[in-house]
Amino acid sequence: MVVHSNIPTHKEMKKGNLEANTKTVPFYKLFFFSDSTDVLLMIVGSIGAIANGVCSPLMTLLFGELIDAMGPNQNNEEIVERVSKVRKCVTN
């Protein structure tokens, strides 16, 4: 049994034997059939992606400040005060 599909094989793609009957859709028509739920989910997903991308640099800055506060004060009595100052700057 032989199954034929419209998906080009790797050999056809390599040779350039693709048919020119592929149909393209403009970007604004991609969301033509979307409803309010789809729009809401796209907005929430975009906000979540932005928040996820911002977290890593912020954590790098926070831990950098924390390491800088602890580094020179390892054998010092002021280490708790310096680390508390970093924590207060982050929370305020």
N, C-alpha and C positions, 0 to 999 in steps of 0.2 A: 504494500500500500504506500503510495507516494503522496505526501502532503505538500501542497504549494502554498506559499504565503507571500504577502506583499513586502515583507521585510527583506532587504537586500542582504546577501551573504557577505562574508569578509572578502572573498575573492572578487565579487562584483564591485564592492566599494573600492578595492585596491585598483582594479582595472579602470574604474571610472564609467562603468556601464549603467549608471543609475538613470532611471527614467526621469524626465522633467515634469512629471505630473504631480509632484508634491505640492500640496496646497499650504500656504502660509496664512496666518491670521494676524491682524494688527494687535498691538499690545492692549489697546483699550477694549477690544472685543473679548479678551480672555475672561473678563468679569461680567459679561453681558447677562448671564443667567444667575448671577449671585443675588442672594437676598440679604436682608439686614443681619441675619445670624452670621453669614459668611463674612460680611464687612466687619462685624464686631470681633470675630475670631481672628481676622487678619490684623486688626488694630492691636488686640491683646497680644498676639504672637510677635508683632513688631516691637512693642514696648518691652516684652520679655526678652527678646533678642538684644535690644539695646542695653537693658539692665545686666544681662549676662556678660556682655562685652565690656561694660564699665567696671565690673567687680574685680577683675584680675589686676588692672593697673592700680586701683584703689588699695587692694590688699598689699601690693608691692610697696606702695608708699607707706602704708601703716607699719608693715614689718620692718621696713628700712629705718623708720624713725625709732621703732622699738629697739632694734639692734644697735643703732647709734647711741641710744640712751643707756643701754646696758654695757656696751663695749668698754669705755674708759673707766667705768665705775665698778669693776668686778670685785675689787678688794676694798671697797669704800662703803661707808655707812649711808651714803646719799643715794644708793641705787633705787630704793623704794620711792623716794621723792621724785627722782628723775623719770622713772617709769610711770608714776602717777600723773606727772605733768603731760606725758605723751597721751595717756588715756584720756585726760581731761580735754586736751586739744581735739581729739578725735570725736568725742561725744558732744562737744559744744559746737 
